[in-house]
């Protein structure tokens, strides 16, 4: 399984509005409910079940249709598990000496590809920029929602 973990400063110099951890958390909750406005390329996101701190949703992205089990660990982490494929994504809010961080960790299986192989790394690296762009898109949307007073 190809893995990537990437952290960005939530409030780099010049960013407006400056976001709080609570606002970022609310944005992550909203993204779990309906990721279409947050994730470039996603065309469908439908919640099909809720229970406790989890929800089950169906999504459509350029790679296909998937079912995801989402777990909320308020107020710091949202975990997305692709049901049946073994892939996962984690969105984690944390504080650091650089200020507030948002870290995305991805684990992507490539069926038919040997784990740890050059082929697996090449496939993962081909998707790297898109996943990193998802972090920027998420924070951009949260800023828009804060500015519009929807968060």
N, CA, C and O atoms as a GROMACS GRO file, in nm:
protein
  604
    1UNK      N    1   0.085  -0.118   0.000
    1UNK     CA    2   0.000   0.000   0.000
    1UNK      C    3   0.090   0.124   0.000
    1UNK      O    4   0.179   0.137   0.084
    2UNK      N    5   0.066   0.212  -0.093
    2UNK     CA    6   0.139   0.338  -0.101
    2UNK      C    7   0.083   0.432   0.005
    2UNK      O    8  -0.039   0.450   0.014
    3UNK      N    9   0.170   0.493   0.084
    3UNK     CA   10   0.124   0.589   0.184
    3UNK      C   11   0.193   0.723   0.166
    3UNK      O   12   0.308   0.731   0.121
    4UNK      N   13   0.120   0.827   0.201
    4UNK     CA   14   0.170   0.963   0.194
    4UNK      C   15   0.109   1.040   0.309
    4UNK      O   16  -0.012   1.031   0.333
    5UNK      N   17   0.191   1.115   0.380
    5UNK     CA   18   0.141   1.203   0.485
    5UNK      C   19   0.198   1.340   0.457
    5UNK      O   20   0.318   1.356   0.436
    6UNK      N   21   0.111   1.440   0.457
    6UNK     CA   22   0.152   1.574   0.418
    6UNK      C   23   0.080   1.675   0.507
    6UNK      O   24  -0.042   1.674   0.516
    7UNK      N   25   0.157   1.762   0.572
    7UNK     CA   26   0.100   1.864   0.661
    7UNK      C   27   0.117   2.002   0.600
    7UNK      O   28   0.220   2.033   0.541
    8UNK      N   29   0.014   2.085   0.616
    8UNK     CA   30   0.022   2.225   0.571
    8UNK      C   31  -0.015   2.316   0.687
    8UNK      O   32  -0.096   2.281   0.774
    9UNK      N   33   0.045   2.433   0.687
    9UNK     CA   34   0.008   2.535   0.784
    9UNK      C   35  -0.130   2.586   0.746
    9UNK      O   36  -0.154   2.623   0.631
   10UNK      N   37  -0.221   2.587   0.841
   10UNK     CA   38  -0.357   2.633   0.815
   10UNK      C   39  -0.358   2.783   0.790
   10UNK      O   40  -0.433   2.832   0.705
   11UNK      N   41  -0.276   2.855   0.862
   11UNK     CA   42  -0.275   3.002   0.852
   11UNK      C   43  -0.137   3.054   0.815
   11UNK      O   44  -0.072   3.120   0.897
   12UNK      N   45  -0.092   3.027   0.692
   12UNK     CA   46   0.038   3.082   0.652
   12UNK      C   47   0.030   3.234   0.647
   12UNK      O   48  -0.079   3.292   0.643
   13UNK      N   49   0.143   3.297   0.647
   13UNK     CA   50   0.147   3.444   0.644
   13UNK      C   51   0.062   3.497   0.528
   13UNK      O   52   0.076   3.453   0.414
   14UNK      N   53  -0.026   3.591   0.560
   14UNK     CA   54  -0.112   3.654   0.460
   14UNK      C   55  -0.247   3.585   0.438
   14UNK      O   56  -0.332   3.639   0.367
   15UNK      N   57  -0.266   3.470   0.497
   15UNK     CA   58  -0.394   3.399   0.478
   15UNK      C   59  -0.506   3.473   0.550
   15UNK      O   60  -0.492   3.513   0.666
   16UNK      N   61  -0.617   3.492   0.480
   16UNK     CA   62  -0.734   3.553   0.542
   16UNK      C   63  -0.858   3.479   0.496
   16UNK      O   64  -0.865   3.436   0.381
   17UNK      N   65  -0.955   3.464   0.582
   17UNK     CA   66  -0.944   3.493   0.724
   17UNK      C   67  -0.856   3.388   0.794
   17UNK      O   68  -0.838   3.277   0.744
   18UNK      N   69  -0.802   3.427   0.908
   18UNK     CA   70  -0.727   3.333   0.991
   18UNK      C   71  -0.828   3.235   1.050
   18UNK      O   72  -0.929   3.276   1.108
   19UNK      N   73  -0.801   3.106   1.036
   19UNK     CA   74  -0.894   3.003   1.081
   19UNK      C   75  -0.857   2.950   1.218
   19UNK      O   76  -0.739   2.940   1.252
   20UNK      N   77  -0.958   2.917   1.296
   20UNK     CA   78  -0.938   2.852   1.425
   20UNK      C   79  -0.949   2.700   1.405
   20UNK      O   80  -0.999   2.653   1.304
   21UNK      N   81  -0.901   2.626   1.504
   21UNK     CA   82  -0.915   2.480   1.500
   21UNK      C   83  -1.062   2.441   1.494
   21UNK      O   84  -1.097   2.346   1.424
   22UNK      N   85  -1.147   2.513   1.564
   22UNK     CA   86  -1.289   2.483   1.564
   22UNK      C   87  -1.351   2.502   1.425
   22UNK      O   88  -1.435   2.422   1.383
   23UNK      N   89  -1.310   2.606   1.356
   23UNK     CA   90  -1.362   2.629   1.221
   23UNK      C   91  -1.314   2.521   1.124
   23UNK      O   92  -1.390   2.475   1.039
   24UNK      N   93  -1.188   2.482   1.136
   24UNK     CA   94  -1.136   2.375   1.050
   24UNK      C   95  -1.211   2.245   1.079
   24UNK      O   96  -1.247   2.173   0.986
   25UNK      N   97  -1.234   2.216   1.209
   25UNK     CA   98  -1.309   2.095   1.244
   25UNK      C   99  -1.448   2.096   1.182
   25UNK      O  100  -1.491   1.996   1.125
   26UNK      N  101  -1.518   2.208   1.193
   26UNK     CA  102  -1.652   2.218   1.136
   26UNK      C  103  -1.646   2.195   0.985
   26UNK      O  104  -1.733   2.129   0.929
   27UNK      N  105  -1.545   2.250   0.921
   27UNK     CA  106  -1.528   2.227   0.778
   27UNK      C  107  -1.506   2.080   0.744
   27UNK      O  108  -1.561   2.030   0.646
   28UNK      N  109  -1.428   2.010   0.826
   28UNK     CA  110  -1.406   1.867   0.804
   28UNK      C  111  -1.535   1.788   0.822
   28UNK      O  112  -1.560   1.692   0.748
   29UNK      N  113  -1.616   1.828   0.920
   29UNK     CA  114  -1.746   1.763   0.938
   29UNK      C  115  -1.834   1.784   0.814
   29UNK      O  116  -1.899   1.692   0.766
   30UNK      N  117  -1.835   1.907   0.765
   30UNK     CA  118  -1.916   1.938   0.647
   30UNK      C  119  -1.865   1.861   0.525
   30UNK      O  120  -1.944   1.813   0.444
   31UNK      N  121  -1.734   1.849   0.514
   31UNK     CA  122  -1.672   1.775   0.404
   31UNK      C  123  -1.713   1.627   0.409
   31UNK      O  124  -1.737   1.565   0.305
   32UNK      N  125  -1.720   1.571   0.528
   32UNK     CA  126  -1.762   1.431   0.542
   32UNK      C  127  -1.906   1.413   0.496
   32UNK      O  128  -1.940   1.312   0.433
   33UNK      N  129  -1.991   1.509   0.527
   33UNK     CA  130  -2.132   1.503   0.489
   33UNK      C  131  -2.152   1.520   0.339
   33UNK      O  132  -2.232   1.448   0.279
   34UNK      N  133  -2.079   1.614   0.279
   34UNK     CA  134  -2.090   1.640   0.136
   34UNK      C  135  -1.957   1.693   0.086
   34UNK      O  136  -1.931   1.813   0.094
   35UNK      N  137  -1.874   1.606   0.035
   35UNK     CA  138  -1.739   1.643  -0.007
   35UNK      C  139  -1.733   1.710  -0.144
   35UNK      O  140  -1.628   1.764  -0.180
   36UNK      N  141  -1.841   1.708  -0.219
   36UNK     CA  142  -1.837   1.763  -0.356
   36UNK      C  143  -1.783   1.906  -0.360
   36UNK      O  144  -1.698   1.934  -0.445
   37UNK      N  145  -1.827   1.999  -0.273
   37UNK     CA  146  -1.773   2.135  -0.279
   37UNK      C  147  -1.626   2.144  -0.234
   37UNK      O  148  -1.560   2.246  -0.259
   38UNK      N  149  -1.575   2.042  -0.168
   38UNK     CA  150  -1.440   2.044  -0.112
   38UNK      C  151  -1.337   1.971  -0.197
   38UNK      O  152  -1.218   2.004  -0.191
   39UNK      N  153  -1.379   1.872  -0.275
   39UNK     CA  154  -1.285   1.783  -0.343
   39UNK      C  155  -1.300   1.798  -0.495
   39UNK      O  156  -1.401   1.756  -0.552
   40UNK      N  157  -1.199   1.858  -0.559
   40UNK     CA  158  -1.206   1.871  -0.705
   40UNK      C  159  -1.221   1.734  -0.771
   40UNK      O  160  -1.151   1.639  -0.735
   41UNK      N  161  -1.311   1.723  -0.865
   41UNK     CA  162  -1.331   1.599  -0.938
   41UNK      C  163  -1.439   1.508  -0.881
   41UNK      O  164  -1.489   1.421  -0.952
   42UNK      N  165  -1.477   1.527  -0.754
   42UNK     CA  166  -1.582   1.443  -0.697
   42UNK      C  167  -1.716   1.494  -0.750
   42UNK      O  168  -1.746   1.613  -0.746
   43UNK      N  169  -1.797   1.401  -0.801
   43UNK     CA  170  -1.925   1.440  -0.860
   43UNK      C  171  -2.045   1.393  -0.780
   43UNK      O  172  -2.157   1.438  -0.803
   44UNK      N  173  -2.022   1.301  -0.684
   44UNK     CA  174  -2.134   1.251  -0.603
   44UNK      C  175  -2.084   1.216  -0.464
   44UNK      O  176  -1.976   1.160  -0.448
   45UNK      N  177  -2.165   1.251  -0.364
   45UNK     CA  178  -2.136   1.217  -0.225
   45UNK      C  179  -2.270   1.205  -0.154
   45UNK      O  180  -2.338   1.305  -0.130
   46UNK      N  181  -2.307   1.082  -0.122
   46UNK     CA  182  -2.439   1.056  -0.063
   46UNK      C  183  -2.423   0.976   0.066
   46UNK      O  184  -2.371   0.865   0.066
   47UNK      N  185  -2.470   1.034   0.177
   47UNK     CA  186  -2.468   0.964   0.306
   47UNK      C  187  -2.580   0.861   0.304
   47UNK      O  188  -2.695   0.894   0.275
   48UNK      N  189  -2.545   0.735   0.335
   48UNK     CA  190  -2.647   0.629   0.332
   48UNK      C  191  -2.678   0.573   0.471
   48UNK      O  192  -2.777   0.503   0.488
   49UNK      N  193  -2.593   0.604   0.570
   49UNK     CA  194  -2.620   0.554   0.706
   49UNK      C  195  -2.539   0.637   0.807
   49UNK      O  196  -2.427   0.678   0.779
   50UNK      N  197  -2.599   0.659   0.924
   50UNK     CA  198  -2.533   0.726   1.037
   50UNK      C  199  -2.550   0.641   1.160
   50UNK      O  200  -2.656   0.584   1.184
   51UNK      N  201  -2.442   0.633   1.240
   51UNK     CA  202  -2.450   0.559   1.365
   51UNK      C  203  -2.337   0.607   1.456
   51UNK      O  204  -2.219   0.595   1.421
   52UNK      N  205  -2.373   0.661   1.573
   52UNK     CA  206  -2.272   0.708   1.668
   52UNK      C  207  -2.180   0.810   1.604
   52UNK      O  208  -2.224   0.910   1.548
   53UNK      N  209  -2.048   0.783   1.614
   53UNK     CA  210  -1.951   0.876   1.556
   53UNK      C  211  -1.909   0.834   1.415
   53UNK      O  212  -1.800   0.870   1.370
   54UNK      N  213  -1.996   0.760   1.344
   54UNK     CA  214  -1.962   0.716   1.209
   54UNK      C  215  -2.073   0.750   1.110
   54UNK      O  216  -2.188   0.772   1.147
   55UNK      N  217  -2.032   0.755   0.986
   55UNK     CA  218  -2.131   0.759   0.878
   55UNK      C  219  -2.076   0.679   0.762
   55UNK      O  220  -1.955   0.663   0.746
   56UNK      N  221  -2.167   0.629   0.681
   56UNK     CA  222  -2.133   0.553   0.562
   56UNK      C  223  -2.183   0.634   0.444
   56UNK      O  224  -2.296   0.681   0.443
   57UNK      N  225  -2.096   0.650   0.344
   57UNK     CA  226  -2.136   0.729   0.228
   57UNK      C  227  -2.089   0.662   0.100
   57UNK      O  228  -1.997   0.580   0.101
   58UNK      N  229  -2.153   0.699  -0.008
   58UNK     CA  230  -2.113   0.655  -0.141
   58UNK      C  231  -2.065   0.778  -0.218
   58UNK      O  232  -2.129   0.883  -0.215
   59UNK      N  233  -1.952   0.761  -0.287
   59UNK     CA  234  -1.895   0.873  -0.362
   59UNK      C  235  -1.862   0.830  -0.504
   59UNK      O  236  -1.846   0.712  -0.535
   60UNK      N  237  -1.853   0.930  -0.591
   60UNK     CA  238  -1.805   0.911  -0.726
   60UNK      C  239  -1.692   1.009  -0.751
   60UNK      O  240  -1.709   1.130  -0.738
   61UNK      N  241  -1.577   0.955  -0.787
   61UNK     CA  242  -1.458   1.033  -0.822
   61UNK      C  243  -1.408   0.982  -0.956
   61UNK      O  244  -1.454   0.878  -1.004
   62UNK      N  245  -1.313   1.053  -1.019
   62UNK     CA  246  -1.267   1.007  -1.150
   62UNK      C  247  -1.222   0.860  -1.154
   62UNK      O  248  -1.231   0.797  -1.259
   63UNK      N  249  -1.174   0.806  -1.042
   63UNK     CA  250  -1.131   0.666  -1.039
   63UNK      C  251  -1.244   0.565  -1.025
   63UNK      O  252  -1.220   0.445  -1.037
   64UNK      N  253  -1.367   0.611  -1.001
   64UNK     CA  254  -1.479   0.518  -0.989
   64UNK      C  255  -1.574   0.552  -0.876
   64UNK      O  256  -1.572   0.663  -0.822
   65UNK      N  257  -1.658   0.455  -0.842
   65UNK     CA  258  -1.755   0.468  -0.735
   65UNK      C  259  -1.704   0.391  -0.614
   65UNK      O  260  -1.653   0.280  -0.627
   66UNK      N  261  -1.718   0.451  -0.496
   66UNK     CA  262  -1.667   0.389  -0.374
   66UNK      C  263  -1.766   0.408  -0.260
   66UNK      O  264  -1.846   0.502  -0.258
   67UNK      N  265  -1.759   0.316  -0.165
   67UNK     CA  266  -1.830   0.331  -0.039
   67UNK      C  267  -1.725   0.360   0.066
   67UNK      O  268  -1.621   0.294   0.071
   68UNK      N  269  -1.750   0.461   0.150
   68UNK     CA  270  -1.655   0.499   0.254
   68UNK      C  271  -1.721   0.497   0.391
   68UNK      O  272  -1.833   0.545   0.409
   69UNK      N  273  -1.650   0.440   0.487
   69UNK     CA  274  -1.689   0.445   0.627
   69UNK      C  275  -1.608   0.556   0.691
   69UNK      O  276  -1.485   0.556   0.685
   70UNK      N  277  -1.677   0.652   0.752
   70UNK     CA  278  -1.610   0.769   0.810
   70UNK      C  279  -1.627   0.766   0.960
   70UNK      O  280  -1.737   0.746   1.012
   71UNK      N  281  -1.514   0.786   1.030
   71UNK     CA  282  -1.515   0.791   1.177
   71UNK      C  283  -1.467   0.930   1.220
   71UNK      O  284  -1.369   0.982   1.168
   72UNK      N  285  -1.541   0.987   1.315
   72UNK     CA  286  -1.507   1.119   1.368
   72UNK      C  287  -1.444   1.104   1.505
   72UNK      O  288  -1.499   1.037   1.592
   73UNK      N  289  -1.329   1.165   1.524
   73UNK     CA  290  -1.262   1.171   1.654
   73UNK      C  291  -1.248   1.319   1.689
   73UNK      O  292  -1.141   1.378   1.678
   74UNK      N  293  -1.362   1.375   1.730
   74UNK     CA  294  -1.371   1.520   1.756
   74UNK      C  295  -1.278   1.557   1.871
   74UNK      O  296  -1.262   1.481   1.967
   75UNK      N  297  -1.217   1.672   1.860
   75UNK     CA  298  -1.216   1.767   1.748
   75UNK      C  299  -1.086   1.764   1.669
   75UNK      O  300  -1.042   1.868   1.620
   76UNK      N  301  -1.025   1.646   1.653
   76UNK     CA  302  -0.893   1.644   1.588
   76UNK      C  303  -0.880   1.559   1.462
   76UNK      O  304  -0.793   1.589   1.380
   77UNK      N  305  -0.960   1.456   1.443
   77UNK     CA  306  -0.935   1.370   1.329
   77UNK      C  307  -1.063   1.313   1.269
   77UNK      O  308  -1.158   1.277   1.340
   78UNK      N  309  -1.062   1.305   1.136
   78UNK     CA  310  -1.166   1.236   1.061
   78UNK      C  311  -1.095   1.129   0.979
   78UNK      O  312  -0.999   1.158   0.907
   79UNK      N  313  -1.143   1.005   0.990
   79UNK     CA  314  -1.085   0.894   0.915
   79UNK      C  315  -1.184   0.847   0.811
   79UNK      O  316  -1.302   0.827   0.840
   80UNK      N  317  -1.136   0.829   0.689
   80UNK     CA  318  -1.216   0.781   0.577
   80UNK      C  319  -1.158   0.647   0.535
   80UNK      O  320  -1.040   0.639   0.498
   81UNK      N  321  -1.238   0.542   0.540
   81UNK     CA  322  -1.193   0.409   0.499
   81UNK      C  323  -1.272   0.365   0.378
   81UNK      O  324  -1.395   0.362   0.382
   82UNK      N  325  -1.204   0.332   0.271
   82UNK     CA  326  -1.270   0.281   0.151
   82UNK      C  327  -1.309   0.136   0.177
   82UNK      O  328  -1.223   0.049   0.189
   83UNK      N  329  -1.438   0.112   0.184
   83UNK     CA  330  -1.490  -0.021   0.215
   83UNK      C  331  -1.455  -0.116   0.101
   83UNK      O  332  -1.486  -0.089  -0.016
   84UNK      N  333  -1.392  -0.227   0.136
   84UNK     CA  334  -1.360  -0.330   0.037
   84UNK      C  335  -1.226  -0.315  -0.031
   84UNK      O  336  -1.174  -0.412  -0.085
   85UNK      N  337  -1.167  -0.195  -0.029
   85UNK     CA  338  -1.039  -0.177  -0.099
   85UNK      C  339  -0.921  -0.170  -0.003
   85UNK      O  340  -0.807  -0.192  -0.044
   86UNK      N  341  -0.948  -0.140   0.124
   86UNK     CA  342  -0.840  -0.126   0.219
   86UNK      C  343  -0.773   0.009   0.219
   86UNK      O  344  -0.684   0.033   0.301
   87UNK      N  345  -0.812   0.099   0.132
   87UNK     CA  346  -0.754   0.232   0.130
   87UNK      C  347  -0.810   0.319   0.240
   87UNK      O  348  -0.920   0.294   0.289
   88UNK      N  349  -0.734   0.422   0.278
   88UNK     CA  350  -0.781   0.512   0.382
   88UNK      C  351  -0.726   0.652   0.362
   88UNK      O  352  -0.626   0.673   0.293
   89UNK      N  353  -0.794   0.747   0.426
   89UNK     CA  354  -0.748   0.886   0.432
   89UNK      C  355  -0.776   0.933   0.574
   89UNK      O  356  -0.882   0.904   0.630
   90UNK      N  357  -0.682   1.005   0.633
   90UNK     CA  358  -0.702   1.066   0.764
   90UNK      C  359  -0.675   1.215   0.752
   90UNK      O  360  -0.576   1.256   0.693
   91UNK      N  361  -0.765   1.295   0.808
   91UNK     CA  362  -0.748   1.441   0.817
   91UNK      C  363  -0.729   1.473   0.964
   91UNK      O  364  -0.818   1.446   1.045
   92UNK      N  365  -0.614   1.530   1.000
   92UNK     CA  366  -0.582   1.554   1.140
   92UNK      C  367  -0.546   1.700   1.162
   92UNK      O  368  -0.464   1.757   1.089
   93UNK      N  369  -0.608   1.760   1.263
   93UNK     CA  370  -0.580   1.899   1.303
   93UNK      C  371  -0.486   1.893   1.423
   93UNK      O  372  -0.510   1.818   1.517
   94UNK      N  373  -0.380   1.973   1.419
   94UNK     CA  374  -0.286   1.974   1.531
   94UNK      C  375  -0.222   2.112   1.544
   94UNK      O  376  -0.226   2.194   1.453
   95UNK      N  377  -0.163   2.133   1.660
   95UNK     CA  378  -0.086   2.256   1.686
   95UNK      C  379   0.062   2.223   1.676
   95UNK      O  380   0.103   2.111   1.709
   96UNK      N  381   0.142   2.318   1.632
   96UNK     CA  382   0.286   2.300   1.624
   96UNK      C  383   0.354   2.434   1.652
   96UNK      O  384   0.288   2.535   1.673
   97UNK      N  385   0.486   2.431   1.650
   97UNK     CA  386   0.561   2.556   1.668
   97UNK      C  387   0.534   2.651   1.552
   97UNK      O  388   0.560   2.771   1.564
   98UNK      N  389   0.483   2.601   1.440
   98UNK     CA  390   0.447   2.686   1.325
   98UNK      C  391   0.302   2.728   1.329
   98UNK      O  392   0.255   2.797   1.238
   99UNK      N  393   0.229   2.687   1.432
   99UNK     CA  394   0.087   2.720   1.441
   99UNK      C  395   0.001   2.600   1.408
   99UNK      O  396   0.046   2.486   1.417
  100UNK      N  397  -0.122   2.626   1.370
  100UNK     CA  398  -0.220   2.523   1.340
  100UNK      C  399  -0.182   2.450   1.211
  100UNK      O  400  -0.148   2.513   1.110
  101UNK      N  401  -0.188   2.316   1.215
  101UNK     CA  402  -0.157   2.234   1.098
  101UNK      C  403  -0.277   2.148   1.061
  101UNK      O  404  -0.357   2.110   1.147
  102UNK      N  405  -0.288   2.117   0.933
  102UNK     CA  406  -0.383   2.018   0.885
  102UNK      C  407  -0.300   1.915   0.809
  102UNK      O  408  -0.234   1.946   0.710
  103UNK      N  409  -0.306   1.790   0.857
  103UNK     CA  410  -0.229   1.682   0.796
  103UNK      C  411  -0.325   1.583   0.732
  103UNK      O  412  -0.422   1.538   0.793
  104UNK      N  413  -0.296   1.550   0.608
  104UNK     CA  414  -0.369   1.446   0.537
  104UNK      C  415  -0.275   1.327   0.525
  104UNK      O  416  -0.160   1.342   0.482
  105UNK      N  417  -0.323   1.209   0.562
  105UNK     CA  418  -0.248   1.086   0.543
  105UNK      C  419  -0.332   0.995   0.455
  105UNK      O  420  -0.450   0.974   0.480
  106UNK      N  421  -0.269   0.942   0.351
  106UNK     CA  422  -0.337   0.858   0.255
  106UNK      C  423  -0.271   0.721   0.251
  106UNK      O  424  -0.149   0.711   0.257
  107UNK      N  425  -0.350   0.618   0.241
  107UNK     CA  426  -0.301   0.483   0.215
  107UNK      C  427  -0.379   0.429   0.096
  107UNK      O  428  -0.501   0.412   0.104
  108UNK      N  429  -0.308   0.402  -0.012
  108UNK     CA  430  -0.374   0.363  -0.136
  108UNK      C  431  -0.324   0.228  -0.185
  108UNK      O  432  -0.206   0.215  -0.219
  109UNK      N  433  -0.410   0.128  -0.190
  109UNK     CA  434  -0.368   0.000  -0.247
  109UNK      C  435  -0.382   0.004  -0.399
  109UNK      O  436  -0.471   0.069  -0.454
  110UNK      N  437  -0.294  -0.066  -0.465
  110UNK     CA  438  -0.301  -0.079  -0.610
  110UNK      C  439  -0.308  -0.228  -0.641
  110UNK      O  440  -0.205  -0.294  -0.652
  111UNK      N  441  -0.430  -0.282  -0.657
  111UNK     CA  442  -0.444  -0.426  -0.682
  111UNK      C  443  -0.359  -0.471  -0.801
  111UNK      O  444  -0.351  -0.403  -0.903
  112UNK      N  445  -0.296  -0.584  -0.784
  112UNK     CA  446  -0.211  -0.638  -0.889
  112UNK      C  447  -0.071  -0.580  -0.891
  112UNK      O  448   0.009  -0.614  -0.978
  113UNK      N  449  -0.041  -0.493  -0.796
  113UNK     CA  450   0.091  -0.431  -0.786
  113UNK      C  451   0.157  -0.478  -0.658
  113UNK      O  452   0.094  -0.476  -0.552
  114UNK      N  453   0.281  -0.520  -0.666
  114UNK     CA  454   0.352  -0.570  -0.548
  114UNK      C  455   0.378  -0.457  -0.449
  114UNK      O  456   0.429  -0.351  -0.486
  115UNK      N  457   0.344  -0.481  -0.322
  115UNK     CA  458   0.365  -0.382  -0.216
  115UNK      C  459   0.514  -0.347  -0.206
  115UNK      O  460   0.600  -0.436  -0.205
  116UNK      N  461   0.543  -0.218  -0.199
  116UNK     CA  462   0.680  -0.171  -0.185
  116UNK      C  463   0.759  -0.169  -0.314
  116UNK      O  464   0.877  -0.133  -0.314
  117UNK      N  465   0.698  -0.205  -0.425
  117UNK     CA  466   0.769  -0.211  -0.553
  117UNK      C  467   0.783  -0.072  -0.616
  117UNK      O  468   0.715   0.022  -0.577
  118UNK      N  469   0.873  -0.064  -0.712
  118UNK     CA  470   0.891   0.061  -0.787
  118UNK      C  471   0.761   0.097  -0.861
  118UNK      O  472   0.727   0.214  -0.875
  119UNK      N  473   0.690  -0.005  -0.909
  119UNK     CA  474   0.563   0.019  -0.978
  119UNK      C  475   0.460   0.082  -0.884
  119UNK      O  476   0.389   0.174  -0.922
  120UNK      N  477   0.453   0.031  -0.759
  120UNK     CA  478   0.361   0.088  -0.662
  120UNK      C  479   0.397   0.233  -0.632
  120UNK      O  480   0.310   0.320  -0.628
  121UNK      N  481   0.526   0.259  -0.611
  121UNK     CA  482   0.570   0.397  -0.584
  121UNK      C  483   0.536   0.489  -0.701
  121UNK      O  484   0.491   0.601  -0.681
  122UNK      N  485   0.558   0.441  -0.823
  122UNK     CA  486   0.530   0.523  -0.942
  122UNK      C  487   0.381   0.556  -0.951
  122UNK      O  488   0.344   0.669  -0.980
  123UNK      N  489   0.296   0.456  -0.926
  123UNK     CA  490   0.152   0.481  -0.929
  123UNK      C  491   0.111   0.580  -0.820
  123UNK      O  492   0.032   0.671  -0.845
  124UNK      N  493   0.166   0.562  -0.701
  124UNK     CA  494   0.135   0.654  -0.591
  124UNK      C  495   0.182   0.794  -0.619
  124UNK      O  496   0.110   0.891  -0.596
  125UNK      N  497   0.304   0.806  -0.668
  125UNK     CA  498   0.359   0.938  -0.698
  125UNK      C  499   0.279   1.009  -0.807
  125UNK      O  500   0.271   1.132  -0.809
  126UNK      N  501   0.221   0.932  -0.900
  126UNK     CA  502   0.141   0.993  -1.006
  126UNK      C  503   0.015   1.058  -0.951
  126UNK      O  504  -0.043   1.146  -1.014
  127UNK      N  505  -0.027   1.015  -0.831
  127UNK     CA  506  -0.148   1.069  -0.768
  127UNK      C  507  -0.115   1.173  -0.660
  127UNK      O  508  -0.205   1.241  -0.611
  128UNK      N  509   0.010   1.184  -0.625
  128UNK     CA  510   0.055   1.267  -0.513
  128UNK      C  511   0.005   1.411  -0.523
  128UNK      O  512  -0.053   1.463  -0.428
  129UNK      N  513   0.027   1.475  -0.637
  129UNK     CA  514  -0.010   1.616  -0.651
  129UNK      C  515  -0.160   1.638  -0.633
  129UNK      O  516  -0.202   1.738  -0.575
  130UNK      N  517  -0.240   1.545  -0.683
  130UNK     CA  518  -0.385   1.556  -0.667
  130UNK      C  519  -0.427   1.549  -0.522
  130UNK      O  520  -0.517   1.623  -0.479
  131UNK      N  521  -0.364   1.462  -0.445
  131UNK     CA  522  -0.398   1.450  -0.304
  131UNK      C  523  -0.350   1.571  -0.225
  131UNK      O  524  -0.419   1.617  -0.134
  132UNK      N  525  -0.234   1.624  -0.260
  132UNK     CA  526  -0.185   1.745  -0.192
  132UNK      C  527  -0.276   1.864  -0.227
  132UNK      O  528  -0.304   1.948  -0.142
  133UNK      N  529  -0.322   1.870  -0.352
  133UNK     CA  530  -0.414   1.976  -0.393
  133UNK      C  531  -0.545   1.968  -0.315
  133UNK      O  532  -0.611   2.070  -0.293
  134UNK      N  533  -0.585   1.848  -0.273
  134UNK     CA  534  -0.708   1.832  -0.195
  134UNK      C  535  -0.699   1.904  -0.061
  134UNK      O  536  -0.800   1.953  -0.010
  135UNK      N  537  -0.579   1.911  -0.004
  135UNK     CA  538  -0.563   1.983   0.123
  135UNK      C  539  -0.588   2.132   0.100
  135UNK      O  540  -0.663   2.195   0.174
  136UNK      N  541  -0.524   2.187  -0.001
  136UNK     CA  542  -0.542   2.329  -0.032
  136UNK      C  543  -0.688   2.359  -0.065
  136UNK      O  544  -0.741   2.462  -0.022
  137UNK      N  545  -0.753   2.272  -0.141
  137UNK     CA  546  -0.894   2.293  -0.178
  137UNK      C  547  -0.983   2.291  -0.054
  137UNK      O  548  -1.077   2.369  -0.044
  138UNK      N  549  -0.953   2.201   0.040
  138UNK     CA  550  -1.031   2.193   0.163
  138UNK      C  551  -1.020   2.322   0.242
  138UNK      O  552  -1.121   2.378   0.285
  139UNK      N  553  -0.898   2.370   0.262
  139UNK     CA  554  -0.879   2.494   0.339
  139UNK      C  555  -0.938   2.614   0.266
  139UNK      O  556  -0.993   2.704   0.330
  140UNK      N  557  -0.928   2.617   0.135
  140UNK     CA  558  -0.988   2.726   0.057
  140UNK      C  559  -1.139   2.729   0.079
  140UNK      O  560  -1.197   2.836   0.100
  141UNK      N  561  -1.203   2.612   0.074
  141UNK     CA  562  -1.349   2.606   0.093
  141UNK      C  563  -1.387   2.646   0.235
  141UNK      O  564  -1.487   2.715   0.254
  142UNK      N  565  -1.310   2.603   0.334
  142UNK     CA  566  -1.338   2.642   0.474
  142UNK      C  567  -1.329   2.794   0.486
  142UNK      O  568  -1.414   2.855   0.552
  143UNK      N  569  -1.229   2.856   0.425
  143UNK     CA  570  -1.217   3.002   0.430
  143UNK      C  571  -1.339   3.069   0.365
  143UNK      O  572  -1.391   3.168   0.417
  144UNK      N  573  -1.384   3.015   0.253
  144UNK     CA  574  -1.502   3.070   0.186
  144UNK      C  575  -1.624   3.060   0.277
  144UNK      O  576  -1.701   3.155   0.287
  145UNK      N  577  -1.641   2.947   0.343
  145UNK     CA  578  -1.755   2.927   0.434
  145UNK      C  579  -1.749   3.019   0.555
  145UNK      O  580  -1.851   3.069   0.601
  146UNK      N  581  -1.628   3.040   0.608
  146UNK     CA  582  -1.612   3.132   0.720
  146UNK      C  583  -1.645   3.274   0.676
  146UNK      O  584  -1.716   3.346   0.745
  147UNK      N  585  -1.594   3.314   0.559
  147UNK     CA  586  -1.621   3.448   0.507
  147UNK      C  587  -1.770   3.470   0.484
  147UNK      O  588  -1.822   3.579   0.508
  148UNK      N  589  -1.839   3.365   0.437
  148UNK     CA  590  -1.983   3.374   0.413
  148UNK      C  591  -2.065   3.355   0.540
  148UNK      O  592  -2.188   3.356   0.536
  149UNK      N  593  -1.996   3.338   0.652
  149UNK     CA  594  -2.059   3.316   0.785
  149UNK      C  595  -2.145   3.190   0.789
  149UNK      O  596  -2.245   3.183   0.860
  150UNK      N  597  -2.103   3.088   0.710
  150UNK     CA  598  -2.171   2.959   0.713
  150UNK      C  599  -2.103   2.864   0.812
  150UNK      O  600  -2.155   2.758   0.844
  151UNK      N  601  -1.987   2.905   0.857
  151UNK     CA  602  -1.915   2.835   0.966
  151UNK      C  603  -1.890   2.942   1.072
  151UNK      O  604  -1.831   2.913   1.176
   0.00000   0.00000   0.00000
